[in-house]
Amino acid sequence: MAKKKKGPRQPAGLKCATCGAFGYITEFNKNNEQLKKQTSNTTTFPLSKYCSVCRKHTPHKQAKKLK
Ligand SMILES: [Zn+2]
């Protein structure tokens, strides 16, 4: 059995903001996220990713549930 690691790295699903298709699973660092907001007023999401449904790069939002 794999141990569940505790840490700032959180798994996140990425969903296409245009068509809503679930595209990617990624990890992001929660601590970096807060730092980013404070320093440059930007966030990790939405991310520009290729969507196979739209067949182009679209903004991808963080999905609430991982599939
Ligand atoms: Zn799409």
N, CA, C, O and the ligand as a Tripos MOL2 file, in Angstrom:
@<TRIPOS>MOLECULE
protein
  269   267    68     0     0
PROTEIN
NO_CHARGES

@<TRIPOS>ATOM
      1 N           0.8270   -1.2130    0.0000 N.3       1 MET1
      2 CA          0.0000    0.0000    0.0000 C.3       1 MET1
      3 C           0.8550    1.2540    0.0000 C.2       1 MET1
      4 O           1.8520    1.3480    0.7160 O.2       1 MET1
      5 N           0.4620    2.1770   -0.7840 N.am      2 ALA2
      6 CA          1.2090    3.4350   -0.8430 C.3       2 ALA2
      7 C           0.7970    4.3340    0.3070 C.2       2 ALA2
      8 O          -0.3790    4.4490    0.6520 O.2       2 ALA2
      9 N           1.7740    4.9480    0.8700 N.am      3 LYS3
     10 CA          1.4990    5.8730    1.9680 C.3       3 LYS3
     11 C           0.9520    7.1870    1.4220 C.2       3 LYS3
     12 O           1.3800    7.6880    0.3830 O.2       3 LYS3
     13 N           0.0210    7.7040    2.1410 N.am      4 LYS4
     14 CA         -0.5300    8.9980    1.7450 C.3       4 LYS4
     15 C           0.3630   10.0990    2.3180 C.2       4 LYS4
     16 O           0.4920   10.2710    3.5300 O.2       4 LYS4
     17 N           0.9570   10.8170    1.4090 N.am      5 LYS5
     18 CA          1.8700   11.8740    1.8510 C.3       5 LYS5
     19 C           1.1140   13.1490    2.1680 C.2       5 LYS5
     20 O           0.2290   13.5840    1.4320 O.2       5 LYS5
     21 N           1.4920   13.7140    3.2670 N.am      6 LYS6
     22 CA          0.9070   15.0160    3.6040 C.3       6 LYS6
     23 C           1.8710   16.1090    3.2050 C.2       6 LYS6
     24 O           3.0740   16.0160    3.4530 O.2       6 LYS6
     25 N           1.3340   17.1450    2.5850 N.am      7 GLY7
     26 CA          2.2080   18.2390    2.1790 C.3       7 GLY7
     27 C           1.4350   19.2940    1.4440 C.2       7 GLY7
     28 O           0.2200   19.1900    1.2720 O.2       7 GLY7
     29 N           2.1420   20.3070    1.0120 N.am      8 PRO8
     30 CA          1.4660   21.4090    0.3310 C.3       8 PRO8
     31 C           1.0550   21.0800   -1.1040 C.2       8 PRO8
     32 O           0.2620   21.8030   -1.7070 O.2       8 PRO8
     33 N           1.5950   19.9870   -1.6480 N.am      9 ARG9
     34 CA          1.2600   19.6550   -3.0350 C.3       9 ARG9
     35 C          -0.1130   18.9960   -3.1000 C.2       9 ARG9
     36 O          -0.3220   17.9290   -2.5220 O.2       9 ARG9
     37 N          -1.0270   19.6180   -3.7880 N.am     10 GLN10
     38 CA         -2.3900   19.1260   -3.8710 C.3      10 GLN10
     39 C          -2.7050   18.6390   -5.2790 C.2      10 GLN10
     40 O          -2.3730   19.3100   -6.2560 O.2      10 GLN10
     41 N          -3.3430   17.4790   -5.3910 N.am     11 PRO11
     42 CA         -3.7690   17.0410   -6.7180 C.3      11 PRO11
     43 C          -4.9460   17.8720   -7.1890 C.2      11 PRO11
     44 O          -5.8210   18.2340   -6.4030 O.2      11 PRO11
     45 N          -4.9600   18.1660   -8.4640 N.am     12 ALA12
     46 CA         -6.0480   18.9600   -9.0170 C.3      12 ALA12
     47 C          -6.4090   18.4650  -10.3950 C.2      12 ALA12
     48 O          -5.5390   18.1440  -11.2050 O.2      12 ALA12
     49 N          -7.6890   18.4070  -10.6530 N.am     13 GLY13
     50 CA         -8.1380   18.0600  -11.9930 C.3      13 GLY13
     51 C          -8.2930   19.3300  -12.7990 C.2      13 GLY13
     52 O          -8.6400   20.3810  -12.2600 O.2      13 GLY13
     53 N          -8.0370   19.2310  -14.0850 N.am     14 LEU14
     54 CA         -8.1880   20.4030  -14.9400 C.3      14 LEU14
     55 C          -9.3230   20.1880  -15.9310 C.2      14 LEU14
     56 O          -9.3790   19.1800  -16.6360 O.2      14 LEU14
     57 N         -10.2080   21.1450  -15.9650 N.am     15 LYS15
     58 CA        -11.4030   21.0720  -16.7960 C.3      15 LYS15
     59 C         -11.3690   22.2080  -17.8100 C.2      15 LYS15
     60 O         -11.0080   23.3380  -17.4800 O.2      15 LYS15
     61 N         -11.7500   21.8980  -19.0450 N.am     16 CYS16
     62 CA        -11.8070   22.9300  -20.0640 C.3      16 CYS16
     63 C         -12.9140   23.9320  -19.7300 C.2      16 CYS16
     64 O         -14.0570   23.5500  -19.4790 O.2      16 CYS16
     65 N         -12.5600   25.2140  -19.7320 N.am     17 ALA17
     66 CA        -13.5440   26.2440  -19.3760 C.3      17 ALA17
     67 C         -14.5310   26.4870  -20.5090 C.2      17 ALA17
     68 O         -15.6090   27.0360  -20.2850 O.2      17 ALA17
     69 N         -14.1750   26.0850  -21.7140 N.am     18 THR18
     70 CA        -15.0330   26.3170  -22.8710 C.3      18 THR18
     71 C         -16.0960   25.2250  -23.0220 C.2      18 THR18
     72 O         -17.2810   25.5300  -23.1510 O.2      18 THR18
     73 N         -15.6770   23.9500  -23.0070 N.am     19 CYS19
     74 CA        -16.6280   22.8650  -23.2180 C.3      19 CYS19
     75 C         -16.8590   22.0290  -21.9630 C.2      19 CYS19
     76 O         -17.7870   21.2220  -21.9210 O.2      19 CYS19
     77 N         -16.0370   22.2110  -20.9590 N.am     20 GLY20
     78 CA        -16.2450   21.5020  -19.6970 C.3      20 GLY20
     79 C         -15.6680   20.0970  -19.6670 C.2      20 GLY20
     80 O         -15.8860   19.3560  -18.7080 O.2      20 GLY20
     81 N         -14.9340   19.7240  -20.7090 N.am     21 ALA21
     82 CA        -14.3540   18.3850  -20.7530 C.3      21 ALA21
     83 C         -13.2130   18.2740  -19.7530 C.2      21 ALA21
     84 O         -12.3980   19.1850  -19.6070 O.2      21 ALA21
     85 N         -13.1740   17.1400  -19.0700 N.am     22 PHE22
     86 CA        -12.1290   16.8880  -18.1000 C.3      22 PHE22
     87 C         -10.8730   16.4440  -18.8340 C.2      22 PHE22
     88 O         -10.8740   15.4190  -19.5170 O.2      22 PHE22
     89 N          -9.8050   17.2140  -18.6930 N.am     23 GLY23
     90 CA         -8.6390   16.9480  -19.5190 C.3      23 GLY23
     91 C          -7.4070   16.4500  -18.8060 C.2      23 GLY23
     92 O          -6.7640   15.5140  -19.2810 O.2      23 GLY23
     93 N          -7.0560   17.0430  -17.6860 N.am     24 TYR24
     94 CA         -5.7610   16.7520  -17.0920 C.3      24 TYR24
     95 C          -5.8570   16.5770  -15.5910 C.2      24 TYR24
     96 O          -6.7740   17.0680  -14.9320 O.2      24 TYR24
     97 N          -4.8710   15.8560  -15.0780 N.am     25 ILE25
     98 CA         -4.6940   15.8190  -13.6260 C.3      25 ILE25
     99 C          -3.2970   16.3370  -13.3480 C.2      25 ILE25
    100 O          -2.3190   15.8760  -13.9370 O.2      25 ILE25
    101 N          -3.2190   17.2760  -12.4670 N.am     26 THR26
    102 CA         -1.9310   17.8830  -12.1750 C.3      26 THR26
    103 C          -1.7760   18.0660  -10.6730 C.2      26 THR26
    104 O          -2.6900   17.7790   -9.9000 O.2      26 THR26
    105 N          -0.6140   18.5450  -10.2770 N.am     27 GLU27
    106 CA         -0.3990   18.8580   -8.8710 C.3      27 GLU27
    107 C           0.0010   20.3090   -8.7640 C.2      27 GLU27
    108 O           0.7440   20.8240   -9.5990 O.2      27 GLU27
    109 N          -0.4900   20.9580   -7.7440 N.am     28 PHE28
    110 CA         -0.0280   22.3090   -7.5120 C.3      28 PHE28
    111 C           0.3100   22.4900   -6.0470 C.2      28 PHE28
    112 O          -0.2200   21.7960   -5.1800 O.2      28 PHE28
    113 N           1.1880   23.4190   -5.7880 N.am     29 ASN29
    114 CA          1.6570   23.6650   -4.4430 C.3      29 ASN29
    115 C           0.8160   24.7560   -3.7870 C.2      29 ASN29
    116 O           0.8190   25.9080   -4.2190 O.2      29 ASN29
    117 N           0.1090   24.3740   -2.7510 N.am     30 LYS30
    118 CA         -0.7800   25.2980   -2.0510 C.3      30 LYS30
    119 C          -0.0330   26.5110   -1.5050 C.2      30 LYS30
    120 O          -0.5310   27.6350   -1.5460 O.2      30 LYS30
    121 N           1.1530   26.2660   -1.0020 N.am     31 ASN31
    122 CA          1.9390   27.3580   -0.4300 C.3      31 ASN31
    123 C           2.3620   28.3540   -1.5010 C.2      31 ASN31
    124 O           2.3160   29.5660   -1.2950 O.2      31 ASN31
    125 N           2.7680   27.8290   -2.6330 N.am     32 ASN32
    126 CA          3.1640   28.7050   -3.7300 C.3      32 ASN32
    127 C           1.9930   29.5370   -4.2220 C.2      32 ASN32
    128 O           2.1510   30.6910   -4.6220 O.2      32 ASN32
    129 N           0.8240   28.9340   -4.1860 N.am     33 GLU33
    130 CA         -0.3990   29.5880   -4.6410 C.3      33 GLU33
    131 C          -0.6570   30.8690   -3.8500 C.2      33 GLU33
    132 O          -0.9900   31.9090   -4.4180 O.2      33 GLU33
    133 N          -0.4980   30.7750   -2.5350 N.am     34 GLN34
    134 CA         -0.7220   31.9500   -1.6890 C.3      34 GLN34
    135 C           0.3550   32.9980   -1.9140 C.2      34 GLN34
    136 O           0.0830   34.1980   -1.9350 O.2      34 GLN34
    137 N           1.5690   32.5260   -2.0820 N.am     35 LEU35
    138 CA          2.6930   33.4270   -2.3150 C.3      35 LEU35
    139 C           2.5160   34.1790   -3.6250 C.2      35 LEU35
    140 O           2.7740   35.3790   -3.7220 O.2      35 LEU35
    141 N           2.0660   33.4320   -4.6330 N.am     36 LYS36
    142 CA          1.8270   34.0190   -5.9530 C.3      36 LYS36
    143 C           0.8110   35.1470   -5.8790 C.2      36 LYS36
    144 O           1.0010   36.2140   -6.4630 O.2      36 LYS36
    145 N          -0.2750   34.8930   -5.1480 N.am     37 LYS37
    146 CA         -1.3370   35.8820   -4.9990 C.3      37 LYS37
    147 C          -0.8080   37.1520   -4.3540 C.2      37 LYS37
    148 O          -1.1380   38.2630   -4.7670 O.2      37 LYS37
    149 N           0.0100   36.9660   -3.3440 N.am     38 GLN38
    150 CA          0.5210   38.1090   -2.5930 C.3      38 GLN38
    151 C           1.5250   38.9130   -3.3990 C.2      38 GLN38
    152 O           1.5180   40.1430   -3.3610 O.2      38 GLN38
    153 N           2.3840   38.2220   -4.1240 N.am     39 THR39
    154 CA          3.4790   38.9100   -4.8020 C.3      39 THR39
    155 C           3.0870   39.4500   -6.1780 C.2      39 THR39
    156 O           3.3650   40.6060   -6.4960 O.2      39 THR39
    157 N           2.4420   38.6140   -6.9890 N.am     40 SER40
    158 CA          2.1740   39.0560   -8.3610 C.3      40 SER40
    159 C           0.6910   39.1450   -8.6770 C.2      40 SER40
    160 O           0.3040   39.4890   -9.7940 O.2      40 SER40
    161 N          -0.1450   38.8290   -7.6790 N.am     41 ASN41
    162 CA         -1.6110   38.8880   -7.8380 C.3      41 ASN41
    163 C          -2.1090   38.0060   -8.9900 C.2      41 ASN41
    164 O          -3.0640   38.3510   -9.6860 O.2      41 ASN41
    165 N          -1.4470   36.8710   -9.1730 N.am     42 THR42
    166 CA         -1.8900   35.8960  -10.1660 C.3      42 THR42
    167 C          -2.1000   34.5490   -9.4770 C.2      42 THR42
    168 O          -1.6030   34.3180   -8.3750 O.2      42 THR42
    169 N          -2.8250   33.6900  -10.1260 N.am     43 THR43
    170 CA         -3.0400   32.3510   -9.5840 C.3      43 THR43
    171 C          -2.6270   31.3040  -10.6090 C.2      43 THR43
    172 O          -2.4200   31.6120  -11.7830 O.2      43 THR43
    173 N          -2.5120   30.0660  -10.1470 N.am     44 THR44
    174 CA         -2.1340   28.9720  -11.0440 C.3      44 THR44
    175 C          -3.2400   28.7160  -12.0680 C.2      44 THR44
    176 O          -2.9650   28.3820  -13.2200 O.2      44 THR44
    177 N          -4.4830   28.8750  -11.6390 N.am     45 PHE45
    178 CA         -5.6080   28.6000  -12.5140 C.3      45 PHE45
    179 C          -6.2800   29.8910  -12.9630 C.2      45 PHE45
    180 O          -6.2710   30.8490  -12.1910 O.2      45 PHE45
    181 N          -6.8520   29.9830  -14.1400 N.am     46 PRO46
    182 CA         -6.8840   28.9330  -15.1490 C.3      46 PRO46
    183 C          -5.5580   28.7850  -15.8950 C.2      46 PRO46
    184 O          -4.8000   29.7420  -16.0550 O.2      46 PRO46
    185 N          -5.3110   27.5850  -16.3330 N.am     47 LEU47
    186 CA         -4.1150   27.2730  -17.0960 C.3      47 LEU47
    187 C          -4.4840   27.0970  -18.5650 C.2      47 LEU47
    188 O          -5.5330   26.5380  -18.8850 O.2      47 LEU47
    189 N          -3.6320   27.5710  -19.4440 N.am     48 SER48
    190 CA         -3.8750   27.3540  -20.8610 C.3      48 SER48
    191 C          -3.3670   25.9710  -21.2460 C.2      48 SER48
    192 O          -2.1700   25.6890  -21.1870 O.2      48 SER48
    193 N          -4.3150   25.1080  -21.6440 N.am     49 LYS49
    194 CA         -3.9660   23.7360  -22.0080 C.3      49 LYS49
    195 C          -4.6840   23.3610  -23.2910 C.2      49 LYS49
    196 O          -5.6900   23.9590  -23.6720 O.2      49 LYS49
    197 N          -4.1300   22.3470  -23.9420 N.am     50 TYR50
    198 CA         -4.7740   21.8860  -25.1680 C.3      50 TYR50
    199 C          -5.9880   21.0350  -24.8150 C.2      50 TYR50
    200 O          -5.9000   20.1200  -23.9960 O.2      50 TYR50
    201 N          -7.1170   21.3430  -25.4400 N.am     51 CYS51
    202 CA         -8.3310   20.5550  -25.2490 C.3      51 CYS51
    203 C          -8.5890   19.7480  -26.5120 C.2      51 CYS51
    204 O          -8.6690   20.2970  -27.6110 O.2      51 CYS51
    205 N          -8.7190   18.4290  -26.3390 N.am     52 SER52
    206 CA         -8.9060   17.5510  -27.5030 C.3      52 SER52
    207 C         -10.3120   17.6830  -28.0680 C.2      52 SER52
    208 O         -10.5470   17.3380  -29.2260 O.2      52 SER52
    209 N         -11.2580   18.1820  -27.2600 N.am     53 VAL53
    210 CA        -12.6280   18.3730  -27.7380 C.3      53 VAL53
    211 C         -12.7160   19.6510  -28.5700 C.2      53 VAL53
    212 O         -13.2960   19.6530  -29.6560 O.2      53 VAL53
    213 N         -12.1400   20.7340  -28.0570 N.am     54 CYS54
    214 CA        -12.1340   22.0070  -28.7880 C.3      54 CYS54
    215 C         -11.0580   22.0240  -29.8720 C.2      54 CYS54
    216 O         -11.1060   22.8450  -30.7880 O.2      54 CYS54
    217 N         -10.1030   21.1290  -29.7660 N.am     55 ARG55
    218 CA         -8.9620   21.0460  -30.6810 C.3      55 ARG55
    219 C          -8.1480   22.3330  -30.7110 C.2      55 ARG55
    220 O          -7.6550   22.7450  -31.7610 O.2      55 ARG55
    221 N          -8.0200   22.9350  -29.5990 N.am     56 LYS56
    222 CA         -7.1660   24.1190  -29.4800 C.3      56 LYS56
    223 C          -6.8530   24.3630  -28.0100 C.2      56 LYS56
    224 O          -7.3880   23.7010  -27.1210 O.2      56 LYS56
    225 N          -5.9660   25.3360  -27.7780 N.am     57 HIS57
    226 CA         -5.6520   25.6910  -26.4010 C.3      57 HIS57
    227 C          -6.7830   26.5290  -25.8140 C.2      57 HIS57
    228 O          -7.2160   27.5180  -26.4050 O.2      57 HIS57
    229 N          -7.2450   26.1180  -24.6570 N.am     58 THR58
    230 CA         -8.3050   26.8470  -23.9760 C.3      58 THR58
    231 C          -7.9050   27.0180  -22.5110 C.2      58 THR58
    232 O          -7.0770   26.2620  -22.0030 O.2      58 THR58
    233 N          -8.4870   28.0070  -21.8300 N.am     59 PRO59
    234 CA         -8.2230   28.0960  -20.3950 C.3      59 PRO59
    235 C          -8.8320   26.9070  -19.6630 C.2      59 PRO59
    236 O          -9.9870   26.5540  -19.9010 O.2      59 PRO59
    237 N          -8.0650   26.2930  -18.7800 N.am     60 HIS60
    238 CA         -8.5610   25.1530  -18.0050 C.3      60 HIS60
    239 C          -8.6790   25.5390  -16.5490 C.2      60 HIS60
    240 O          -7.7490   26.0800  -15.9500 O.2      60 HIS60
    241 N          -9.8370   25.2500  -15.9970 N.am     61 LYS61
    242 CA        -10.0730   25.5640  -14.5990 C.3      61 LYS61
    243 C          -9.8580   24.3350  -13.7420 C.2      61 LYS61
    244 O          -9.8460   23.2050  -14.2290 O.2      61 LYS61
    245 N          -9.6900   24.5820  -12.4550 N.am     62 GLN62
    246 CA         -9.5440   23.4890  -11.5150 C.3      62 GLN62
    247 C         -10.9000   22.8350  -11.2800 C.2      62 GLN62
    248 O         -11.8690   23.4980  -10.9090 O.2      62 GLN62
    249 N         -10.9540   21.5270  -11.5020 N.am     63 ALA63
    250 CA        -12.1890   20.7960  -11.2680 C.3      63 ALA63
    251 C         -12.2770   20.4080   -9.7970 C.2      63 ALA63
    252 O         -11.2650   20.1340   -9.1510 O.2      63 ALA63
    253 N         -13.4960   20.3880   -9.2810 N.am     64 LYS64
    254 CA        -13.6650   20.1030   -7.8590 C.3      64 LYS64
    255 C         -13.3470   18.6530   -7.5300 C.2      64 LYS64
    256 O         -12.6850   18.3550   -6.5360 O.2      64 LYS64
    257 N         -13.8310   17.7620   -8.3810 N.am     65 LYS65
    258 CA        -13.6060   16.3440   -8.1040 C.3      65 LYS65
    259 C         -12.6670   15.7340   -9.1340 C.2      65 LYS65
    260 O         -12.7030   16.0680  -10.3180 O.2      65 LYS65
    261 N         -11.8350   14.8410   -8.6530 N.am     66 LEU66
    262 CA        -10.9640   14.1040   -9.5600 C.3      66 LEU66
    263 C         -11.7140   12.8790  -10.0630 C.2      66 LEU66
    264 O         -12.3690   12.1690   -9.3000 O.2      66 LEU66
    265 N         -11.6030   12.6560  -11.3460 N.am     67 LYS67
    266 CA        -12.2740   11.4810  -11.8850 C.3      67 LYS67
    267 C         -11.3160   10.3050  -11.9210 C.2      67 LYS67
    268 O         -11.6940    9.2130  -12.3460 O.2      67 LYS67
    269 ZN        -12.7630   22.1580  -24.5790 Zn       68 ZN68
@<TRIPOS>BOND
     1     1     2 1
     2     2     3 1
     3     3     4 2
     4     3     5 am
     5     5     6 1
     6     6     7 1
     7     7     8 2
     8     7     9 am
     9     9    10 1
    10    10    11 1
    11    11    12 2
    12    11    13 am
    13    13    14 1
    14    14    15 1
    15    15    16 2
    16    15    17 am
    17    17    18 1
    18    18    19 1
    19    19    20 2
    20    19    21 am
    21    21    22 1
    22    22    23 1
    23    23    24 2
    24    23    25 am
    25    25    26 1
    26    26    27 1
    27    27    28 2
    28    27    29 am
    29    29    30 1
    30    30    31 1
    31    31    32 2
    32    31    33 am
    33    33    34 1
    34    34    35 1
    35    35    36 2
    36    35    37 am
    37    37    38 1
    38    38    39 1
    39    39    40 2
    40    39    41 am
    41    41    42 1
    42    42    43 1
    43    43    44 2
    44    43    45 am
    45    45    46 1
    46    46    47 1
    47    47    48 2
    48    47    49 am
    49    49    50 1
    50    50    51 1
    51    51    52 2
    52    51    53 am
    53    53    54 1
    54    54    55 1
    55    55    56 2
    56    55    57 am
    57    57    58 1
    58    58    59 1
    59    59    60 2
    60    59    61 am
    61    61    62 1
    62    62    63 1
    63    63    64 2
    64    63    65 am
    65    65    66 1
    66    66    67 1
    67    67    68 2
    68    67    69 am
    69    69    70 1
    70    70    71 1
    71    71    72 2
    72    71    73 am
    73    73    74 1
    74    74    75 1
    75    75    76 2
    76    75    77 am
    77    77    78 1
    78    78    79 1
    79    79    80 2
    80    79    81 am
    81    81    82 1
    82    82    83 1
    83    83    84 2
    84    83    85 am
    85    85    86 1
    86    86    87 1
    87    87    88 2
    88    87    89 am
    89    89    90 1
    90    90    91 1
    91    91    92 2
    92    91    93 am
    93    93    94 1
    94    94    95 1
    95    95    96 2
    96    95    97 am
    97    97    98 1
    98    98    99 1
    99    99   100 2
   100    99   101 am
   101   101   102 1
   102   102   103 1
   103   103   104 2
   104   103   105 am
   105   105   106 1
   106   106   107 1
   107   107   108 2
   108   107   109 am
   109   109   110 1
   110   110   111 1
   111   111   112 2
   112   111   113 am
   113   113   114 1
   114   114   115 1
   115   115   116 2
   116   115   117 am
   117   117   118 1
   118   118   119 1
   119   119   120 2
   120   119   121 am
   121   121   122 1
   122   122   123 1
   123   123   124 2
   124   123   125 am
   125   125   126 1
   126   126   127 1
   127   127   128 2
   128   127   129 am
   129   129   130 1
   130   130   131 1
   131   131   132 2
   132   131   133 am
   133   133   134 1
   134   134   135 1
   135   135   136 2
   136   135   137 am
   137   137   138 1
   138   138   139 1
   139   139   140 2
   140   139   141 am
   141   141   142 1
   142   142   143 1
   143   143   144 2
   144   143   145 am
   145   145   146 1
   146   146   147 1
   147   147   148 2
   148   147   149 am
   149   149   150 1
   150   150   151 1
   151   151   152 2
   152   151   153 am
   153   153   154 1
   154   154   155 1
   155   155   156 2
   156   155   157 am
   157   157   158 1
   158   158   159 1
   159   159   160 2
   160   159   161 am
   161   161   162 1
   162   162   163 1
   163   163   164 2
   164   163   165 am
   165   165   166 1
   166   166   167 1
   167   167   168 2
   168   167   169 am
   169   169   170 1
   170   170   171 1
   171   171   172 2
   172   171   173 am
   173   173   174 1
   174   174   175 1
   175   175   176 2
   176   175   177 am
   177   177   178 1
   178   178   179 1
   179   179   180 2
   180   179   181 am
   181   181   182 1
   182   182   183 1
   183   183   184 2
   184   183   185 am
   185   185   186 1
   186   186   187 1
   187   187   188 2
   188   187   189 am
   189   189   190 1
   190   190   191 1
   191   191   192 2
   192   191   193 am
   193   193   194 1
   194   194   195 1
   195   195   196 2
   196   195   197 am
   197   197   198 1
   198   198   199 1
   199   199   200 2
   200   199   201 am
   201   201   202 1
   202   202   203 1
   203   203   204 2
   204   203   205 am
   205   205   206 1
   206   206   207 1
   207   207   208 2
   208   207   209 am
   209   209   210 1
   210   210   211 1
   211   211   212 2
   212   211   213 am
   213   213   214 1
   214   214   215 1
   215   215   216 2
   216   215   217 am
   217   217   218 1
   218   218   219 1
   219   219   220 2
   220   219   221 am
   221   221   222 1
   222   222   223 1
   223   223   224 2
   224   223   225 am
   225   225   226 1
   226   226   227 1
   227   227   228 2
   228   227   229 am
   229   229   230 1
   230   230   231 1
   231   231   232 2
   232   231   233 am
   233   233   234 1
   234   234   235 1
   235   235   236 2
   236   235   237 am
   237   237   238 1
   238   238   239 1
   239   239   240 2
   240   239   241 am
   241   241   242 1
   242   242   243 1
   243   243   244 2
   244   243   245 am
   245   245   246 1
   246   246   247 1
   247   247   248 2
   248   247   249 am
   249   249   250 1
   250   250   251 1
   251   251   252 2
   252   251   253 am
   253   253   254 1
   254   254   255 1
   255   255   256 2
   256   255   257 am
   257   257   258 1
   258   258   259 1
   259   259   260 2
   260   259   261 am
   261   261   262 1
   262   262   263 1
   263   263   264 2
   264   263   265 am
   265   265   266 1
   266   266   267 1
   267   267   268 2
@<TRIPOS>SUBSTRUCTURE
     1 MET1         2 RESIDUE 1 A MET
     2 ALA2         6 RESIDUE 1 A ALA
     3 LYS3        10 RESIDUE 1 A LYS
     4 LYS4        14 RESIDUE 1 A LYS
     5 LYS5        18 RESIDUE 1 A LYS
     6 LYS6        22 RESIDUE 1 A LYS
     7 GLY7        26 RESIDUE 1 A GLY
     8 PRO8        30 RESIDUE 1 A PRO
     9 ARG9        34 RESIDUE 1 A ARG
    10 GLN10       38 RESIDUE 1 A GLN
    11 PRO11       42 RESIDUE 1 A PRO
    12 ALA12       46 RESIDUE 1 A ALA
    13 GLY13       50 RESIDUE 1 A GLY
    14 LEU14       54 RESIDUE 1 A LEU
    15 LYS15       58 RESIDUE 1 A LYS
    16 CYS16       62 RESIDUE 1 A CYS
    17 ALA17       66 RESIDUE 1 A ALA
    18 THR18       70 RESIDUE 1 A THR
    19 CYS19       74 RESIDUE 1 A CYS
    20 GLY20       78 RESIDUE 1 A GLY
    21 ALA21       82 RESIDUE 1 A ALA
    22 PHE22       86 RESIDUE 1 A PHE
    23 GLY23       90 RESIDUE 1 A GLY
    24 TYR24       94 RESIDUE 1 A TYR
    25 ILE25       98 RESIDUE 1 A ILE
    26 THR26      102 RESIDUE 1 A THR
    27 GLU27      106 RESIDUE 1 A GLU
    28 PHE28      110 RESIDUE 1 A PHE
    29 ASN29      114 RESIDUE 1 A ASN
    30 LYS30      118 RESIDUE 1 A LYS
    31 ASN31      122 RESIDUE 1 A ASN
    32 ASN32      126 RESIDUE 1 A ASN
    33 GLU33      130 RESIDUE 1 A GLU
    34 GLN34      134 RESIDUE 1 A GLN
    35 LEU35      138 RESIDUE 1 A LEU
    36 LYS36      142 RESIDUE 1 A LYS
    37 LYS37      146 RESIDUE 1 A LYS
    38 GLN38      150 RESIDUE 1 A GLN
    39 THR39      154 RESIDUE 1 A THR
    40 SER40      158 RESIDUE 1 A SER
    41 ASN41      162 RESIDUE 1 A ASN
    42 THR42      166 RESIDUE 1 A THR
    43 THR43      170 RESIDUE 1 A THR
    44 THR44      174 RESIDUE 1 A THR
    45 PHE45      178 RESIDUE 1 A PHE
    46 PRO46      182 RESIDUE 1 A PRO
    47 LEU47      186 RESIDUE 1 A LEU
    48 SER48      190 RESIDUE 1 A SER
    49 LYS49      194 RESIDUE 1 A LYS
    50 TYR50      198 RESIDUE 1 A TYR
    51 CYS51      202 RESIDUE 1 A CYS
    52 SER52      206 RESIDUE 1 A SER
    53 VAL53      210 RESIDUE 1 A VAL
    54 CYS54      214 RESIDUE 1 A CYS
    55 ARG55      218 RESIDUE 1 A ARG
    56 LYS56      222 RESIDUE 1 A LYS
    57 HIS57      226 RESIDUE 1 A HIS
    58 THR58      230 RESIDUE 1 A THR
    59 PRO59      234 RESIDUE 1 A PRO
    60 HIS60      238 RESIDUE 1 A HIS
    61 LYS61      242 RESIDUE 1 A LYS
    62 GLN62      246 RESIDUE 1 A GLN
    63 ALA63      250 RESIDUE 1 A ALA
    64 LYS64      254 RESIDUE 1 A LYS
    65 LYS65      258 RESIDUE 1 A LYS
    66 LEU66      262 RESIDUE 1 A LEU
    67 LYS67      266 RESIDUE 1 A LYS
    68 ZN68       269 GROUP 0 **** ****
